[in-house]
Structures are given as C-alpha cells and as structure tokens.
Amino acid sequence: MRDQRAEEFARCAVVLAAELREIRHDGAAAADLEEADPFAAPAPTGDDPFAPSMAGREGVFDQALSNALAAIVASEWPGEEADRKGRVRSASALLKLIEEHVPATGGIVLVPDKHPLPEISQGDTDSLFQTPRFSSHTRIDVRTLQNGIEASQAARHGRGDGGLQRRHIEALLALDGHGASA
C-alpha cells in the first residue's frame, strides 16, 4: 500500500511542480524573467497565488499531501497512519501525529532518515556511483502545510476561492525527500 501512496503523491507532485515552473508574471514566463528588463516587476514570491487558472489545484494539493504524509507515517510509525476504523487519517491529523513523534522547532519538523546514504570520501571509489545526499533529514514545514490545508478548504468544499500560494506547493514538494514518498 505504501508504494501506491508514493506513486499517487508523485503523480500529483509532477503536475504541481510543472505548474510552479510555468507560473507567469505580467505575461512573461518565469524563464523569460531572467532575460527581461532588470527594472520590470519582480518574480513571483512564496506569497503569490499559486496557478490561479489551474483547475482543481486545491484537490491535487490535498491528494498529494494526504498520500505523502500517509506514506511517511506508515514508513516511520507503521500502523499509525490509520484510525481505529482502519481509514487513513486526514492530512491535518497526520501532521499532528508527526509532531507528536518529532517535536517541531519553529513549525519545522526534521524527520531523520532511517537509512541515510554513507558519506562519500575522496578515496572511496566504491561510493563514486552513489547519489550524494544533501541532508540526512526530511524537512516537514508543518505550519505552512497546515496553512495550505486551510487555504484549500474553501474551494474544495464549495465555499469560495482557494488560497494556495507558492510556499504551500514548495513545502509539499519538500516531502519528496523522504524515502517513503520518493
């Protein structure tokens, strides 16, 4: 089941990541902004709306987040991703559960990797073909993800426009660093 969750997260994350790269500002593609007039409007920030024309963005965000968190919790604390009735907990409940196991500092939880890759030393030729790791922890921005859940609820439940921002998507995509969701 964990592989299925990771696969579902990956499918949603690809859509969101592609849309993040395609976000336009004042009619210019993000890649064109580098070549544009240096006095032009600034590039989008983490507080800008995320892909306002992307249909279903809140649902895709929620689906990706729920699957990534369920995969991470199932990997780290097997069985705790489900409630007493055997249903997978909500994303909010999974975030709270993660914080119970690994207390947050400033809204950030650092979940240590169970099997970090070994350090690559200069003289170690057997390790030359391994992918280098930049961190031995997965960074979970609990505050931003919880805020993203709240921002997506209005649109998902027919109570108005969604309020997803780039920072919500960036926090979601950071979950890909965990072995269970990769």
Salt bridges, closest charged atoms under 4 A:
GLU8 OE1 - ARG11 NH2 2.45
ASP26 OD2 - HIS25 ND1 3.58
ASP47 OD1 - ARG167 NE 3.37
GLU58 OE2 - ARG57 NE 3.25
ASP62 OD2 - ARG156 NH2 3.33
GLU76 OE2 - HIS178 NE2 2.67
GLU80 OE1 - HIS101 NE2 2.80
GLU81 OE2 - ARG5 NH1 3.88
ASP83 OD2 - ARG87 NE 3.67
ASP113 OD2 - ARG133 NH2 2.19
GLU170 OE2 - ARG166 NH2 3.70
